[in-house]
Amino acid sequence: MANARVAAPAALAITLHQKSRALEIQFADGKLFRLPYEFLRVFSPSAEVRGHGPGQEVLQTGKKDVAIVRVEPVGNYALQLAFSDGHDTGIYSFDLLYEYGLRHERMWAEYLQRLTQAGASREAPADKS
């Protein structure tokens, strides 16, 4: 069961660290995760990023300096994050954030490998104006 979902315990505290650009989330089981804003942006659960089915994922590039500008609760089960690049359509369930916390390092390494294979960059394109 490589893709088994993990049911997250309740989230107890959520803190945005603007200087280090990380969302810190503490769960009731004692797990504490610090998820970088860039990571959360490139792994947004939105259809814009994930597509509408397998193989339709869109590689996110140029997101190194993205910030979270707003966090809105979605019921008692999720957060909606608004990013400085205007992206605000992903709903991050606590189950998803817990899974991201557990798998962060592997997911990030795979993302960097996909960027390299695509000849793409984490850096935003230079402004040509």
Secondary structure as GFF3:
##gff-version 3
##sequence-region A 1 129
A	DSSP	beta_strand	11	17	.	.	.	ID=ss1
A	DSSP	beta_strand	22	27	.	.	.	ID=ss2
A	DSSP	beta_strand	32	36	.	.	.	ID=ss3
A	DSSP	alpha_helix	37	42	.	.	.	ID=ss4
A	DSSP	alpha_helix	47	50	.	.	.	ID=ss5
A	DSSP	beta_strand	68	74	.	.	.	ID=ss6
A	DSSP	beta_strand	78	83	.	.	.	ID=ss7
A	DSSP	beta_strand	91	93	.	.	.	ID=ss8
A	DSSP	alpha_helix	94	118	.	.	.	ID=ss9
###
